[in-house]
Every structure is written in C-alpha cells, then in structure tokens.
Amino acid sequence: MNPHHYGLILAGGRGTRFWPRSRKHSAKQVLNVVGDRSLIQATVDRLAPVIPPERLWVLTNDQLRETIIEQLPEIPRRQILAEPAQRNTAPTIGLAATILHSFDPDAVMGVFPADHVVGKPATYRAVVRSALKSAATGRLTVIGIPPRWPETGYGYVEFPRGACGAGAPARQAVTVQKFHEKPDLAKARRYLAAGRYYWNSGMFFWRAATFLDELRRHLSRTATLLAALPPFRSRRFAEALASSFPRCENISVDYAVLEKSDKVSGIPAPDFGWNDVGSWNAVYELLPRDPHGNVVIHDMFAVDSHNNFVDARGKVVALLGVDDLIVVDTPDALLIASRSRAQSVGEIVKRLESAARHDLL
C-alpha cells in the first residue's frame, strides 16, 4: 500500500428514494439493504486491501455522524466529519483535499460514494489501483462503468474511439472526450450502441494539490474560503468551518471542475458488478427471487403474485393476485408502490416535508 494514498467516502445524502426505511437519522448508506453489513461498511471493507481504514475519511452530516462512528470503529473518529451545511460535492471534496494536503503535500485521494454495491470486488480493486496510478501523474481521473442498458438517469463519459471494448488496453486511463448530461431515451440508446459512452460512476481520483489548483481556477470563491481555514488540528477549525463552509458555492464537482478542466482522464472499466442502489427496484434486482420472481426479506405467502419486492421484517405478508409491487413496512409507515415508480418515492418525502410531518422524516 502506498502511504500517500487516501480515500474520501461521501456519506451526506438522505436516500429519500428509500423511504420509509431511510430517514434523516438512518439514511440509506447506514442501512443493510442488500446484506448483513450496511452500505458504508461494505464500502470500507472492499477498499481495505487498497486503502486501509486509518487513511479513510468520511464526510457526512450531523444526523448521521454518530451512527457512522459506531458502524466504523476502525476509522479514527476525528476523520469522520459532519459538514455544517449541504453544499454538494465540489466544496465537500475541496474541504477533504485541503485537509489532506495540509499534512501530506503528496497526498493522492480517491473519492467514493458510500452507497454503491460492487459484485466483483477483486476486479474493482484492480481498477481503483489503476485510477490511483493515473492520478499520481497529475490527472483528474474518473471511472466509467460499461452501460448495461440505455439508462436515462445517469450522466455519461465519452471516451475516444478504440479505447473501449475488445482489443482496448484493460484498465488503462485515457483522455476523456466529453461529459454528457442525463440523456433522453433515444440518445441513451445511441450511446449504448456506440460502445464508447460509459456511465459516470461518481468515483474520482487525483492528487490533492492538483485538485486544489483546479478548484482555484474554476471555483475561486470556494477555494479561497477553504484555503483560509486554520489547520485541521487547531481548536479554531470547527468554528471557522461552520462560518465559511455555508458560504461556499452549492455545486457538484462535475459541473464546477471536471467539465471545465483540461486534465481529465478516465478508465473505461470492465464490469465489476457495479450498482448505485438508487431505488427499491435496484434492491429487487440485486437479491435472489423465488420461482415467481418475488423477493422476500421476511416471511411471505404469495398466491398468483409475481415480481414483487416485500420488506416487512418481523411480519408475515400475504399477497394475492398482485404483480410488480414494492411493499416496505416500518413501525410507523408503510410504503406500497408500483415497481415502475420506484424512482419517484422521493416525491412522497417532499409531500411529507410540505405537510411538516417531521416525525416521518
């Protein structure tokens, strides 16, 4: 392991599409939705052979920090930070880069979402090692995921002709041609057919110094605010962060830096079983099913019912003549939804917010 390699795990999201199990104090990343370990614990587990826990940092929010500290005792407590305000990924990553660079000018950092699933961890770690190697040369490096269907909910990374598919060098970083926003279905189909448009995984790698240089070029206000912070171990750090961080621009690292920089490379990765677990339907796709296509987290009796997802722990559920449903039961709320509407569950959370139902948030 390279002592200058660090990992930043982004764990500040609310996971509203996983309501009613995902709440402010128990968001998706700290739930065990597809196994015995929570999503953030699984993230740390698969990174450990490449980046040990003592060199991992987590940025989250006040509601989740204590839960994450309990779930990840192997990460030093001081390296699990709560952001004073939500300001999207550019300021968050800039803060981590500022801290890392302050005590290791040669720091190379990987940025990892806390809530992804990886089915082939050995292949994944080989890709991470290649990305860290690319980042050490001064490149901003992104991992592209080979698309499995014409997805309209992801951004895409365009690679040069010949860089992807059979005959292309495996796991080699190449210059990114362009980033593309979430496409309509027709365009997504063209991307899939072309074979050189990959899903943007949200996993990034760079030298902390290189990223801070690019932040100063493309997001100067945020860069100035972060550069003015006192040293991380200073008693004044927390107070200064609480004052300055809310004044940073609210913008993603893709828009703020990557789409503007001329230093961006990407790895058109082989399939390593990636899933961003973006909805209950994604969980359905990941878990084993009975002969009728039903996924059952606990006891269920199904008669003439097909392709349903049921999570009602501690309760027997009987289904009769229903298909393609999501059923998620918690002590104070019950979700019943069409699987085709799984991406819209967040709309229910918005309704609850409008109704000031904070007891259900």
C-alpha positions as CSV (number, residue, x, y, z in Angstrom):
1,M,0.0,0.0,0.0
2,N,1.2,3.5,-0.9
3,P,1.4,5.6,2.3
4,H,0.3,8.7,0.3
5,H,-3.0,7.1,-0.9
6,Y,-6.2,8.3,0.9
7,G,-9.9,7.7,0.5
8,L,-12.8,10.1,0.9
9,I,-16.2,8.5,1.4
10,L,-19.1,10.7,0.7
11,A,-21.9,9.9,3.1
12,G,-24.0,13.0,3.4
13,G,-27.1,12.1,1.3
14,R,-30.6,11.4,2.7
15,G,-31.6,8.5,0.4
16,T,-35.1,9.7,0.0
17,R,-36.0,7.1,-2.5
18,F,-35.5,4.5,0.2
19,W,-38.3,5.9,2.4
20,P,-39.7,4.7,4.8
21,R,-36.6,2.8,6.0
22,S,-34.3,5.7,5.1
23,R,-34.7,8.7,7.4
24,K,-32.5,11.6,8.4
25,H,-31.0,9.7,11.3
26,S,-30.8,6.3,9.4
27,A,-30.2,7.2,5.8
28,K,-29.6,4.6,3.0
29,Q,-25.8,4.5,3.5
30,V,-26.1,3.1,7.1
31,L,-28.7,0.5,6.2
32,N,-28.1,-3.1,5.4
33,V,-30.4,-3.2,2.4
34,V,-28.6,-5.9,0.5
35,G,-26.6,-7.9,3.1
36,D,-25.5,-8.2,6.7
37,R,-23.3,-5.1,6.5
38,S,-24.5,-1.6,5.9
39,L,-23.6,0.0,2.5
40,I,-21.0,2.2,4.1
41,Q,-19.4,-0.7,6.0
42,A,-19.3,-2.7,2.7
43,T,-17.6,0.3,1.1
44,V,-14.8,0.3,3.7
45,D,-14.5,-3.5,3.6
46,R,-13.8,-3.6,-0.2
47,L,-11.4,-0.7,-0.1
48,A,-9.3,-2.1,2.8
49,P,-6.8,-4.1,0.7
50,V,-6.0,-0.9,-1.3
51,I,-6.5,2.0,1.2
52,P,-6.5,0.9,4.9
53,P,-9.2,2.4,7.2
54,E,-6.7,4.6,9.1
55,R,-6.3,6.6,5.8
56,L,-10.0,6.8,5.0
57,W,-12.0,10.0,5.7
58,V,-15.8,10.3,5.8
59,L,-17.8,13.4,5.2
60,T,-21.4,13.2,6.3
61,N,-24.0,15.3,8.3
62,D,-24.8,15.9,11.9
63,Q,-27.7,13.4,11.9
64,L,-25.6,10.5,10.7
65,R,-22.2,11.1,12.2
66,E,-22.6,9.2,15.5
67,T,-24.2,6.3,13.7
68,I,-21.3,6.1,11.2
69,I,-18.8,6.4,14.1
70,E,-20.5,3.4,15.7
71,Q,-20.5,1.4,12.5
72,L,-16.9,2.2,11.5
73,P,-14.8,1.9,14.7
74,E,-11.7,1.1,12.5
75,I,-11.7,4.7,11.1
76,P,-10.3,7.3,13.6
77,R,-13.2,9.3,15.0
78,R,-11.7,12.6,14.0
79,Q,-11.7,11.5,10.4
80,I,-15.5,11.3,10.3
81,L,-16.6,14.9,9.8
82,A,-20.0,16.5,9.7
83,E,-20.5,19.2,7.1
84,P,-22.0,22.4,8.6
85,A,-24.3,22.7,5.6
86,Q,-25.1,20.7,2.4
87,R,-23.1,22.3,-0.4
88,N,-22.8,19.4,-3.0
89,T,-19.7,17.6,-3.9
90,A,-17.3,20.3,-5.1
91,P,-16.9,22.1,-1.7
92,T,-17.0,18.7,0.1
93,I,-14.2,17.3,-1.9
94,G,-12.3,20.6,-1.7
95,L,-12.5,20.5,2.1
96,A,-11.1,17.0,2.2
97,A,-8.3,17.9,-0.3
98,T,-7.4,21.0,1.8
99,I,-7.1,18.9,5.0
100,L,-5.1,16.1,3.3
101,H,-2.7,18.5,1.5
102,S,-2.1,20.3,4.8
103,F,-0.3,17.3,6.3
104,D,0.7,15.4,3.2
105,P,1.6,17.5,0.2
106,D,2.0,14.3,-1.8
107,A,-1.5,13.0,-1.0
108,V,-3.4,11.2,-3.7
109,M,-7.1,10.8,-3.0
110,G,-9.9,8.6,-4.2
111,V,-13.5,9.8,-3.8
112,F,-16.1,7.1,-3.2
113,P,-19.8,7.3,-2.7
114,A,-20.9,5.4,0.5
115,D,-23.9,3.7,-1.0
116,H,-22.8,1.7,-4.0
117,V,-22.7,-2.1,-4.4
118,V,-19.9,-3.9,-6.1
119,G,-20.4,-7.6,-7.0
120,K,-16.8,-8.3,-8.2
121,P,-14.5,-6.7,-5.6
122,A,-11.2,-8.1,-6.9
123,T,-11.8,-6.6,-10.4
124,Y,-13.0,-3.3,-8.7
125,R,-9.8,-3.0,-6.7
126,A,-7.7,-3.6,-9.8
127,V,-9.5,-0.6,-11.4
128,V,-9.0,1.5,-8.3
129,R,-5.3,0.8,-8.3
130,S,-5.1,1.9,-12.0
131,A,-7.0,5.0,-11.2
132,L,-4.7,5.9,-8.3
133,K,-1.7,5.4,-10.6
134,S,-3.2,7.7,-13.2
135,A,-4.0,10.3,-10.5
136,A,-0.4,10.3,-9.3
137,T,0.7,11.7,-12.7
138,G,-1.4,14.8,-12.2
139,R,-4.5,13.7,-14.0
140,L,-8.1,14.1,-12.7
141,T,-9.3,10.6,-13.2
142,V,-12.9,9.2,-13.3
143,I,-14.1,5.6,-13.5
144,G,-16.6,4.9,-16.3
145,I,-19.0,2.0,-15.9
146,P,-19.9,0.0,-19.1
147,P,-23.6,0.6,-19.7
148,R,-25.8,-2.5,-19.5
149,W,-29.0,-0.8,-20.8
150,P,-29.9,2.7,-22.2
151,E,-30.1,4.4,-18.8
152,T,-31.6,8.0,-18.8
153,G,-30.8,8.6,-15.1
154,Y,-27.0,8.7,-15.3
155,G,-24.5,11.1,-16.7
156,Y,-22.2,9.6,-19.4
157,V,-18.4,9.8,-20.0
158,E,-17.4,9.8,-23.7
159,F,-14.1,8.0,-24.4
160,P,-12.0,8.1,-27.6
161,R,-12.7,5.6,-30.4
162,G,-10.8,2.4,-29.8
163,A,-10.4,3.0,-26.1
164,C,-13.2,0.6,-25.1
165,G,-14.3,-2.9,-25.8
166,A,-12.4,-5.9,-27.3
167,G,-8.8,-5.1,-28.2
168,A,-8.6,-2.0,-26.0
169,P,-5.9,-1.9,-23.2
170,A,-7.5,-3.2,-20.0
171,R,-7.9,-0.7,-17.1
172,Q,-5.8,2.0,-18.8
173,A,-6.6,5.6,-18.3
174,V,-7.3,7.6,-21.4
175,T,-8.2,11.3,-22.1
176,V,-11.9,11.9,-21.6
177,Q,-13.5,13.4,-24.7
178,K,-16.5,14.9,-23.0
179,F,-19.0,14.6,-20.2
180,H,-22.7,14.3,-21.1
181,E,-25.7,15.1,-19.0
182,K,-28.5,12.6,-18.4
183,P,-29.9,11.9,-21.9
184,D,-33.3,11.2,-23.2
185,L,-34.1,7.6,-24.2
186,A,-33.3,8.0,-27.9
187,K,-29.9,9.4,-27.1
188,A,-29.2,6.8,-24.4
189,R,-29.8,4.1,-27.0
190,R,-27.3,5.8,-29.3
191,Y,-24.8,5.9,-26.5
192,L,-25.2,2.2,-25.8
193,A,-24.9,1.3,-29.4
194,A,-21.7,3.4,-29.9
195,G,-19.9,1.4,-27.2
196,R,-17.7,4.3,-26.0
197,Y,-20.1,6.2,-23.8
198,Y,-19.8,4.9,-20.2
199,W,-21.9,5.7,-17.1
200,N,-20.2,8.2,-14.8
201,S,-19.7,6.3,-11.6
202,G,-19.1,9.3,-9.3
203,M,-15.7,7.8,-8.3
204,F,-12.8,10.2,-8.8
205,F,-9.1,10.2,-8.2
206,W,-6.5,13.0,-8.1
207,R,-3.6,14.5,-6.3
208,A,-4.9,16.8,-3.6
209,A,-2.6,19.5,-4.8
210,T,-3.8,19.1,-8.4
211,F,-7.4,19.3,-7.4
212,L,-6.9,22.4,-5.3
213,D,-5.1,24.1,-8.3
214,E,-8.1,23.3,-10.5
215,L,-10.5,24.5,-7.8
216,R,-8.7,27.8,-7.7
217,R,-9.0,28.1,-11.5
218,H,-12.7,27.2,-11.8
219,L,-14.3,27.8,-8.4
220,S,-12.3,30.6,-6.9
221,R,-14.6,31.7,-4.1
222,T,-14.9,28.2,-2.6
223,A,-11.2,27.7,-3.0
224,T,-10.4,31.0,-1.2
225,L,-12.8,30.2,1.7
226,L,-11.3,26.7,2.2
227,A,-7.7,27.9,1.9
228,A,-8.4,30.4,4.8
229,L,-9.3,27.7,7.2
230,P,-7.0,27.2,10.2
231,P,-5.0,23.9,10.5
232,F,-7.3,20.9,10.9
233,R,-6.0,20.1,14.4
234,S,-6.5,23.7,15.5
235,R,-9.1,24.4,18.2
236,R,-10.4,27.1,15.8
237,F,-11.0,24.7,12.9
238,A,-14.6,23.7,13.7
239,E,-15.7,27.2,14.4
240,A,-14.1,28.6,11.2
241,L,-15.6,25.7,9.1
242,A,-19.1,26.4,10.5
243,S,-18.7,30.0,9.4
244,S,-17.1,29.6,6.0
245,F,-18.5,26.4,4.6
246,P,-22.1,27.6,4.2
247,R,-20.7,30.4,2.0
248,C,-19.2,28.0,-0.5
249,E,-20.9,27.6,-3.8
250,N,-23.6,24.8,-3.9
251,I,-22.4,22.9,-7.0
252,S,-21.2,19.4,-8.0
253,V,-17.6,18.6,-8.8
254,D,-18.7,17.5,-12.3
255,Y,-20.1,21.0,-13.2
256,A,-17.6,23.0,-11.2
257,V,-14.3,21.4,-12.2
258,L,-14.4,18.2,-14.4
259,E,-16.4,19.7,-17.3
260,K,-14.0,22.7,-17.4
261,S,-10.6,21.1,-16.8
262,D,-8.1,20.1,-19.5
263,K,-6.6,17.5,-17.2
264,V,-9.3,14.9,-17.1
265,S,-8.7,11.2,-17.8
266,G,-10.9,8.2,-17.4
267,I,-10.8,4.5,-17.1
268,P,-13.4,2.6,-19.2
269,A,-13.7,-0.1,-16.6
270,P,-14.5,-3.7,-17.1
271,D,-17.7,-5.0,-15.5
272,F,-17.1,-5.2,-11.7
273,G,-20.8,-5.7,-10.8
274,W,-21.5,-2.0,-10.0
275,N,-24.9,-0.9,-8.9
276,D,-25.6,2.5,-7.3
277,V,-28.6,1.1,-5.5
278,G,-30.7,4.1,-6.5
279,S,-34.1,2.8,-5.6
280,W,-36.0,-0.1,-4.0
281,N,-36.3,-1.6,-7.5
282,A,-32.5,-1.7,-7.7
283,V,-32.5,-3.7,-4.4
284,Y,-35.1,-6.1,-6.0
285,E,-32.7,-6.6,-9.0
286,L,-29.8,-7.5,-6.7
287,L,-31.5,-10.0,-4.4
288,P,-32.4,-13.7,-5.1
289,R,-36.1,-14.3,-6.1
290,D,-38.5,-17.2,-5.8
291,P,-39.8,-19.1,-8.8
292,H,-42.4,-16.4,-9.4
293,G,-40.0,-13.5,-9.3
294,N,-40.8,-12.3,-5.8
295,V,-38.1,-11.0,-3.4
296,V,-38.9,-11.7,0.2
297,I,-36.9,-10.1,3.1
298,H,-39.0,-12.0,5.7
299,D,-41.9,-14.5,5.6
300,M,-44.4,-14.2,2.8
301,F,-47.1,-16.3,1.3
302,A,-47.8,-15.4,-2.3
303,V,-50.8,-16.7,-4.4
304,D,-50.9,-15.8,-8.1
305,S,-48.5,-13.0,-7.4
306,H,-45.4,-12.2,-9.4
307,N,-42.3,-10.0,-9.4
308,N,-43.0,-8.2,-6.1
309,F,-40.5,-6.9,-3.5
310,V,-41.5,-7.2,0.1
311,D,-39.5,-5.9,3.1
312,A,-41.7,-6.3,6.2
313,R,-39.3,-7.6,8.8
314,G,-40.9,-9.4,11.8
315,K,-44.3,-9.6,10.0
316,V,-45.8,-12.3,7.7
317,V,-47.1,-10.8,4.5
318,A,-49.7,-12.5,2.3
319,L,-50.0,-11.5,-1.4
320,L,-53.0,-12.5,-3.5
321,G,-53.2,-11.7,-7.2
322,V,-50.8,-8.7,-7.3
323,D,-47.8,-8.1,-9.5
324,D,-44.8,-5.7,-9.7
325,L,-45.3,-4.1,-6.2
326,I,-42.9,-2.7,-3.7
327,V,-44.0,-3.2,-0.1
328,V,-41.8,-1.8,2.7
329,D,-43.1,-1.8,6.3
330,T,-41.7,0.1,9.3
331,P,-43.2,0.6,12.7
332,D,-44.7,4.0,11.8
333,A,-45.1,3.9,8.0
334,L,-46.0,1.5,5.2
335,L,-45.0,2.0,1.5
336,I,-46.9,0.3,-1.3
337,A,-45.8,1.3,-4.7
338,S,-45.5,0.1,-8.3
339,R,-42.0,-1.1,-9.1
340,S,-42.2,1.0,-12.2
341,R,-42.5,4.1,-9.9
342,A,-39.6,3.2,-7.6
343,Q,-37.6,6.3,-8.7
344,S,-40.5,8.5,-7.6
345,V,-40.6,7.5,-3.9
346,G,-38.7,10.7,-3.1
347,E,-41.9,12.6,-4.1
348,I,-43.6,11.2,-1.0
349,V,-40.8,12.6,1.1
350,K,-41.4,16.0,-0.5
351,R,-45.1,15.7,0.4
352,L,-44.2,14.9,4.0
353,E,-41.9,17.9,4.2
354,S,-44.7,20.2,2.9
355,A,-47.1,18.8,5.5
356,A,-44.5,19.3,8.2
357,R,-44.6,15.6,9.1
358,H,-41.1,15.7,10.7
359,D,-41.9,12.6,12.7
360,L,-41.8,10.6,9.4
361,L,-38.6,12.2,8.0
